[in-house]
Amino acid sequence: MVLVDSSTWINHLKNCDTPARRMLLDFLHNNAPMLVGDLILLEVLRGCRGETEYKRVHGALSILPWVALLDPQRAVRAANHYRGLRAKGITIRKPNDVIIATYCIEKNIPLLHDDRDFDPFEQHLGLRTIKG
C-alpha cells in the first residue's frame, strides 16, 4: 500500500515526466494498492479546469480507496511534528504536508511524492518515501 501525494497526481495530469510520475504509471499499470487521502483529493480536484476535467479526474480517483488523514489526536501529533522541525530551523510551508507526512509516519505507509517539503520528515521523523 502506498499513499500518492497530490504533487505526483498533478504532475501525472500535466504529463510531466518525473521519476514519481513514472512510478505512479507503473503502479497504475500493475494495479498496485494505492490510497487517496481526503486532503490530497481536495488539492487535486481544486485544480481541475472545467467540469469535464473535474468529472474525469474525480471518476479516475474514485476507483481507489479514500482515507481521512486527520482526526483531533493526529492534529496534535502533526503540530508536534511541525514544532519539532521548526525547533531544528526547518519550516514546512504547507500544513497539508505536515498532516500527510504524519499520517504516513503513523500508519507506516510509504508516500509517493514530487515535493521537497517531505524531505525533512524523511530525514528527521522516519517518513518512508518513494521518489521514483
C-alpha positions in Angstrom: 0.0 0.0 0.0 1.2 3.5 -0.9 -0.3 7.0 -0.4 0.2 9.1 -3.5 0.6 12.8 -2.9 -1.1 15.5 -4.9 2.3 16.6 -6.3 2.5 13.3 -8.1 -1.1 13.2 -9.3 -0.8 16.8 -10.6 2.4 16.0 -12.5 0.6 13.0 -13.9 -2.3 15.1 -15.1 0.1 17.6 -16.6 2.1 14.8 -18.3 5.3 16.0 -16.6 8.0 13.4 -16.8 9.2 12.9 -13.3 10.5 9.8 -11.5 7.5 9.8 -9.2 5.1 10.0 -12.2 6.8 7.1 -13.9 6.5 5.1 -10.7 2.8 6.0 -10.5 2.3 4.9 -14.1 3.9 1.6 -13.1 1.7 1.3 -10.1 -1.4 2.0 -12.2 -0.4 -0.5 -14.9 0.2 -3.2 -12.3 -2.9 -2.4 -10.2 -0.7 -1.8 -7.1 -2.6 -0.9 -3.9 -2.7 2.9 -3.6 -4.6 5.2 -1.3 -6.0 8.7 -1.9 -6.1 11.0 1.2 -9.0 13.4 1.6 -6.7 16.4 1.6 -4.9 15.1 -1.5 -8.2 14.7 -3.2 -9.1 18.3 -2.4 -5.7 19.5 -3.7 -6.1 17.6 -7.0 -9.7 18.4 -7.7 -9.5 22.1 -6.9 -7.0 22.5 -9.7 -9.3 21.0 -12.4 -10.1 23.4 -15.2 -13.7 22.9 -16.1 -16.4 20.4 -15.4 -15.2 17.9 -18.0 -11.7 17.6 -16.4 -13.2 17.6 -12.9 -15.5 14.7 -13.8 -12.7 12.7 -15.5 -10.3 13.2 -12.6 -12.9 12.6 -9.9 -14.0 9.4 -11.6 -10.5 8.1 -12.0 -9.6 8.8 -8.4 -12.9 7.2 -7.2 -11.7 3.7 -8.0 -9.0 4.0 -5.4 -9.7 3.8 -1.6 -10.1 7.1 0.1 -8.9 7.8 3.6 -9.3 10.6 6.2 -5.9 11.9 7.0 -6.8 13.9 10.1 -8.6 13.5 13.4 -8.1 15.5 16.6 -5.4 13.3 18.0 -3.4 13.3 14.8 -3.8 17.1 14.6 -1.9 17.3 17.9 0.8 14.9 16.7 1.1 16.8 13.4 1.5 20.0 15.3 4.2 18.4 17.4 6.0 17.2 14.2 5.8 20.8 12.8 7.1 22.3 16.1 9.9 19.7 16.3 11.1 20.5 12.8 10.7 24.2 13.4 13.0 23.9 16.5 15.6 22.4 14.1 15.3 25.5 11.9 13.1 23.8 9.3 9.8 25.4 8.3 7.3 23.4 6.4 5.4 25.7 4.0 2.1 23.9 3.8 0.0 22.5 6.7 -1.4 19.8 4.5 2.1 18.4 4.0 2.5 18.1 7.8 -0.8 16.2 8.0 0.1 13.9 5.1 3.5 13.1 6.5 2.2 12.5 10.0 -0.5 10.1 8.6 2.1 8.1 6.7 4.5 8.0 9.6 1.9 6.8 12.0 0.4 4.2 9.6 3.9 3.2 8.3 2.7 3.7 4.7 5.2 5.0 2.1 4.5 8.2 0.4 5.0 8.7 -3.4 5.7 12.3 -4.0 7.4 15.0 -6.0 7.6 17.6 -3.2 10.8 18.5 -1.4 8.8 19.6 1.7 8.6 16.0 2.7 12.4 15.6 2.8 12.7 16.8 6.4 10.1 14.3 7.6 12.1 11.6 5.9 15.4 12.8 7.4 14.3 13.6 10.9 11.0 11.7 11.6 11.2 8.4 9.8 8.8 9.1 6.9 9.1 6.3 4.3 9.0 7.8 0.8 9.1 6.6 -2.8 10.6 9.1 -5.1 10.7 7.0 -8.2 
